[in-house]
Amino acid sequence: MKADFLWGGAVAAHQVEGGWNQDGKGLSIADVMTAGTKDRPRQITDGVVQDAFYPNHEGIDLYHHYQEDIQLFAEMGFKCFRTSIAWTRIFPQGNEAEPNEAGLLFYDKLFDELLRYNIEPVITLSHFEMPYYLVKHYGGWRSRELIDFFVKFSLTVMERYRHKVKYWMTFNEINNQRILNNPIYSFTNSGIVYEEGENKEEVMYQAAHYQLVASAKVVAEGHKINPDFQIGCMLAATPNYPYSSRPTDQLLAQSEDEKQLFFTDVHVRGRYPQRVLNEWQIKGYQIDQTEEDLAWLAQGKVDYIGLSYYLSNTVSSSTEGERLGDELLGDDVLVENPHVPSTEWGWSIDPVGLRYYLNLLANRYELPLFIVENGFGAVDVVTNGQIKDDYRISYLREHIIEMKKAIELDGVEVLGYTVWGCIDPISFTTGEMKKRYGFIYIDRENDGSGSLARSKKQSFWWYQGVIASNGENL
Ligand code: BG6
């Protein structure tokens, strides 16, 4: 492993910061999502309604605990820390002429504190937290006007932090908006609530196009602010395996992969793959796309590919295979993979899939990769003040081993590895607290009770050893 490999942890502003209405912050889409569970979906309410519980309002209050938290990251030896800038702290409604200075100041303090410990900030510009105002007044990313709002926000923060932040990413898990049957994905990716009877896929492609143009503009203009910036995209990396050696299963797995990778294709190559253009023509989709848009796409190619990796999918083109009937993905070709176990939340555990997909991405795109999310959501039990999360250690160990094989044996270039939810965050899909990911435990329950005190889990010392040995002591 290279000496400058970026070991660290990752979170997103809305899942940890809290302070949802402090210092001029506006209402974000995460602020109107209630708490759910694995079996009870989070509700998206019409604004903030009385008597509903919104777990992200308080998060884990990193807004006020950031010094203490960063000190703990430093103690683990973090080389980098990935978080996002909450758009609504900077532009509370999203369409203001001037940014909110108090919001900008918060991130100045946060980045200064990280840099004091030589921890490199890695910043996502859009991580499921766009201004709710833009949803209500513009229909989210249905609207072309969103391009300018997002570019303005992005360039404002890039300008402001040009000497503090080098690594940027535009849209978190941009490809998950392809999951059309679960409303949470269109809402969090794009601020879109589908209307009865409309063609969801066509709307999705339109929103994605505007985001891809916005991303390309940010890449092109961001490089002018600081030519040293490394600006990447961010992909939810989920391999699709064929259930059997039946050729139609192979073809189905490939087409499911292509559906996900189209976003990265555009980010990396600066143009649409022919497959998608054909699809639009065959299905009669009318996508608003100008010559100028296409010129931007060609100009704004990303420097690296950020990715999250949690699980793999298995797909079947026949009636064979046990259907997952997946609440989350709602896709009827998904079947259980008999060769891999699952977490309590039904996510498959497949470390080898990480090596497989790193190779696939590296071969397809020939760009550096950055694993900006990988982690294990589980219930942690506190016994005599201690948390023995050996299950988390073993999940992370197995994934790091496969990542190292990809790097050292297969020659894949990986810039770094940040463990998702390094300090217990609010779960994105369920809004729960008890689906924990961290090395640092937060005393907070699903209903919001608890002192918010921080304590170290067993994995804290394990990861400290991993970083200190640059991945040797696993
Ligand atoms: C990714 C997101 O989808 O997975 C994170 O980028 C999210 O925001 C993470 O938290 C894990 O998902 P969950 O639902 O277990 O929190």
Residues whose N, C-alpha, C, O or C-beta is under 5 A from the ligand:
A	BS01	BG6	A12 G377 I426 S427 F428 T429 T430
